């Protein structure tokens, strides 16, 4: 390949773009609703532990692999492990998971687009909380509107990825990330004055051990991967565009802190509303759309403006994540098949759009109703469940095993040290312990527990 590989415009640009990939619908749409479904406190605690013990070490590993090879996942593993090595499967799996996630992610982003336009028409003002709740139901079940917005959002994603690394992805993130955080802080401050605020704090931050279901532990782990964009090569790909003098440790910590901060802020905006109006925290995927407009409706005429800005920023947060999903897929065709960026982006974007149609139709119940009745999950739920709870943790497991046990230690250490301010071997060794033992063993234990091969409670009782 003789094309010069693109780079981020600055180190700061990388952190913002990677944080843009991490912060998305996962933080604002998904985290609050799965926290609600899993009973709050304990789930949040397990999620935070997974971020720290499993997420950050694996994020560093992905960036180390990406930057040392300067390639996207398939190319990276074939450069490191050899052309015919089975480790290339990690790269293939990443492309496949990127396909699946983006296909339904775009449908949710479409809901946000729909709400953005509803805000423009001042749709929510004067409506009661119940009426606002039923608006989501109407949107969820209508097939035409879902497909329309899904198409629009996929076109936006393709548009940004066409612009390439510096021109497209980085430029947008510079403005939009800080704006998103600002609006969340404002909304969180408004929420402090709601009567349900205390209950919300109690729900989110105080562990009530009786409320966690066993499946919640795997869901917390899966979400840690999903929200940090790990386990499918997105961070690896972004790392491949990173300059050699950037600090991988510092960047990874920053990205994770920003990402977790936004997720917790989102909870502290939504749960006070839920408890003030006596809703159930278990409202499911419609949670953000059913709660926030209530506040906007009450602010009066200014509410319409805030609502518009909020949903618009949600769309952009989703866009900067969607772009990283599509980038994993397209960069394979650009790097390995020498396709032009335009061809790779248009073809893959088009296929993912088609792939997303069943998810867009999920709420209407027109597709495979028997299947849904049998498994209790529609197409959309099934894709999300498989991708985030199983494929990402498995991908992350293999990445940690590869980086911890198989990768050339000299190469790994050199890449870790390049640009690092954490140069003492002590830091490096701590990372290795996490990468080699803590992260993979945690993932394995949680998966074994979930499939019923071990019972962690009994194991603990036997050990202590
Ligand atoms: N991290 C993104 C979010 O939270 C989703 C994502 C997952 C992006 C995997 C890239 C890779 O919304």
Boltz pocket constraint, residues with backbone or C-beta under 6 A from the ligand:
constraints:
  - pocket:
      binder: B
      contacts: [[A, 21], [A, 22], [A, 23], [A, 24], [A, 25], [A, 26], [A, 27], [A, 101], [A, 225], [A, 226], [A, 227], [A, 228], [A, 229], [A, 230], [A, 232], [A, 234], [A, 317], [A, 321], [A, 322], [A, 324], [A, 325]]
      max_distance: 6.0
